[in-house]
């Protein structure tokens, strides 16, 4: 395979083409349900986000199969609505958890923040499945182009190429501070690396053979909790 000299992962001025954990002003380009293979029937709700346009920046192609659609004007990212997958279950204290209801609660909060309360109310009893509801959100909810402030948490992992990447999610609220909100309302969590980033764990080096594995691979949680 020939070497490609395009889309190597950085934009203008050496900026990466993707976001990393931190406080960001972002718009949501789309949302989707992504199956979580470790729990049958469980989903992650993924937010495909993008920063405000950056002058002189060359982002990823919007559609890698159709260059005529142009490139993203800002950095992009995939952020989970929660660190843990949405699933039917029960907490340790015996509280029943319903996957679909939990997802709808998150989407109701998101819709309210985006001033889409009327759209959300209009969806009452219109959809048989959560999959259909999320598809309708993407299709008819007027969320595109609206920027919110986010606090994004994440966990480091080592890519196949040896670079540090991030599995990202929205952290839990603390007091009256939340993972997202209207820009400049001061209701969003302030990013704290010590709380919001899980670092790669460095293993103790016991020998220096060629096969040493210094970095521990990230583990995927199969737990689900809801406060």
Secondary structure, DSSP 8 states (H G I E B T S, - for coil): -----S--SB-GGG-BSB--SEEEEEEEEEEEEEE-TTSTT-EEEEEEEEES--TT----BS-TT-GGG-B-SS-EEEEESSSS-B-SEE-TT--EE-HHHHHHHHHHHHHHHTT-HHHHHHTTT--SSHHHHHHHHHHH---TT-EEEEEEEEEEEE-TTS-EEEEEEE---BTTBBSEESTTSS-B----HHHHEE---B-------TT---B------------
